Amino acid sequence: MKKTENQKSSLLNLGTVRRKAVNISEEELIKTEFLPREANFPLVIKPAVKGVDLQIWAKKNREFIQAELLKYGAILFRDFQVKSIDEFEQIIAAICGEAMEYRYRASPRTQVGGRIYTSTDYPADQSIFPHNEHAYSPTFPLKIFFFCQSPAQQGGETPIGSCRRVLERIDPKIRDRFIEKQVMYMRNFGDGFGLSWQTVFQTSDKKKVEEYCYSQGIQVEWKNGNKLRTRQVGPAVIKHPLTNEMVWFNHATFFHVSTLAPTISKQLLANFLEEDLPTNTYYGDGSPIESAVLEHLRAAYQQEMIAFTWQKGDMLMLDNMLAVHARQPFVAPRKILVGMAESLNSKDL
């Protein structure tokens, strides 16, 4: 049957019709859920449709991300296909401005680009105790980000825990004692164990070290042989700048020699005087923290830790005052990168 001229014209016009763009709201681009067997920590955000660019979406949804982070303390961005170091740093910038430089260091890291670093370069067979990043320092990041460029063959989880729940587990009498006395941090550099002061302060100029320390309220004591000892007193509990809640935020447990693996702790105590240990903590008046108190604090942290298996491209965002993080031993290779942002000083809180 032959087509009429009108029918032919209609069919030709169909080839020039453009598909109408489908508008998808920002809310429909992502979906939120939680990890299996975990009720509400951390929040997991995934793309609801293919091709969502996390950097672009995050820049348009800063307020949403901030609100969810304050509510939950931790957000795991999964399945967004984040691939490169540059992309990781750009996503940090999209959410909260440029990443911070890693200063007044406490752990070995390798700078891999911009202000992005490897996670702590400790041997693979060692675990790392739960802690808030830089809680020993007067200046610290409010946010910390982790990016899984390649997961470990086995293990290598980054357990996280809610500081709100940790505080609930701490005996009020112990909490109040720390609020009253605060925490003293003692560190030694150049004794052949741990980081050198040149690495910690990113300079070989003693005057620059002194200027930084004095500006931060850190006492400086130069020892023989170009060695350095520092002391400082800081709060154990501080107020969150956005929620106004009081949070347990310190390195009293993490820096104490008894928190190290028993073999390492014994080795250090056998080779160093207590005042020359790489790190140690006391009450703010210099008196020792009781063993039973330290055990209680370690248990409070460990009982709140949640571990998940890293997937390639995962990006984890923590409010550094509302969540602690740790590390499990692993079978190499493993490449987890870190970026920090939004510098705060405890004096301003």
Buried (B, 14 or more C-beta within 10 A) or exposed (E): EEEEEEEEEEEEEEEEEEEEEEEEEEEEBBEEEBBEEEEEBBBBBBBEEEEBBBBEBBBEBEEBBBEBBBEBBBBBBBBBEBEEBEBBBBBBBBBBEEBBEBBBBBBEBEEBEBBBBBBBEEEBEBBBBBBBBBBBBBBBBBBBBBBBBEBBEEBBBBBBBBBBBBBEBBEEEBBEBBEEBBBBBBBBBBBEBBBBBBBBBBBEEBEEBBBBBEEBEBEBEBEEEEBBBBBBBBBBBBBBEBBEEEBBBBBBBBBBBBBBEEEEBEEBBEEBEEEBBBBBBBBBEEEEBEEEBBEBBBEBBBEBBBBBEBEEBBBBBBBBBBBBBBBBBBEEEBBBBBBBBBBBEBEEB
